[in-house]
């Protein structure tokens, strides 16, 4: 029989996995965006570049991962 504690542990494990994936995606996108700026545009920020989008999405993923990490730490 599945108890409430088992469900809570399963949800917490899934949430921690999501935070880990978001961290990995954030690092990858920020690095790709930054290196793309350096290589293609000589360090100049060009808003029409797909690297700008990658960098922005990477920063957003990092912020979401931080928020979820703090939320999970204060949960219990």
TATAGI-V928637 format. One record per residue. N is the residue number from 0. SS is DSSP state (helix for helix, strand for strand, loop for the rest). OMEGA is omega in whole degrees, -180 to 180 (none if undefined). D_CENTER is the distance of its C-alpha to the mean C-alpha in Angstrom with 2 decimals. Layout:
<<N | SS | OMEGA | D_CENTER> <N | SS | OMEGA | D_CENTER>>
This chain:
<<0 | loop | -179 | 35.00> <1 | loop | -180 | 31.42> <2 | loop | 179 | 31.23> <3 | helix | 179 | 28.95> <4 | helix | 178 | 27.62> <5 | helix | 179 | 26.71> <6 | helix | 179 | 24.76> <7 | helix | 179 | 22.94> <8 | helix | 179 | 22.13> <9 | helix | 179 | 20.93> <10 | helix | 179 | 18.64> <11 | helix | 178 | 17.29> <12 | helix | 178 | 16.76> <13 | helix | 179 | 14.90> <14 | helix | 178 | 12.63> <15 | helix | 177 | 12.02> <16 | helix | 178 | 11.39> <17 | helix | 178 | 8.76> <18 | helix | 179 | 7.00> <19 | helix | 179 | 7.79> <20 | helix | 179 | 6.70> <21 | helix | 177 | 3.02> <22 | helix | -180 | 4.07> <23 | helix | 179 | 6.36> <24 | helix | -180 | 5.24> <25 | helix | -180 | 4.04> <26 | helix | -178 | 7.35> <27 | helix | -178 | 9.14> <28 | helix | 178 | 8.90> <29 | helix | 179 | 9.79> <30 | helix | 180 | 12.50> <31 | helix | 180 | 13.77> <32 | helix | -178 | 14.05> <33 | helix | 179 | 15.76> <34 | helix | 177 | 18.02> <35 | helix | 176 | 18.90> <36 | helix | -177 | 20.02> <37 | helix | -175 | 22.09> <38 | helix | -174 | 23.67> <39 | helix | -172 | 24.41> <40 | helix | 177 | 25.06> <41 | loop | 177 | 26.30> <42 | loop | -180 | 23.67> <43 | loop | 180 | 24.41> <44 | loop | 178 | 21.78> <45 | loop | -174 | 22.82> <46 | loop | -180 | 21.29> <47 | loop | -177 | 22.52> <48 | loop | 174 | 20.67> <49 | helix | 178 | 17.95> <50 | helix | 175 | 16.33> <51 | helix | 178 | 15.99> <52 | helix | 179 | 14.10> <53 | helix | 180 | 11.76> <54 | helix | 180 | 11.33> <55 | helix | 178 | 10.94> <56 | helix | 177 | 8.32> <57 | helix | 177 | 6.30> <58 | helix | 178 | 7.33> <59 | helix | 177 | 6.73> <60 | helix | 178 | 3.01> <61 | helix | 179 | 4.01> <62 | helix | 178 | 6.82> <63 | helix | 179 | 6.11> <64 | helix | 178 | 5.05> <65 | helix | -180 | 8.12> <66 | helix | -180 | 10.08> <67 | helix | 178 | 9.92> <68 | helix | 178 | 10.73> <69 | helix | 179 | 13.57> <70 | helix | 180 | 14.69> <71 | helix | -180 | 15.05> <72 | helix | -178 | 16.83> <73 | loop | -175 | 19.24> <74 | loop | -172 | 19.86> <75 | loop | none | 22.51>>
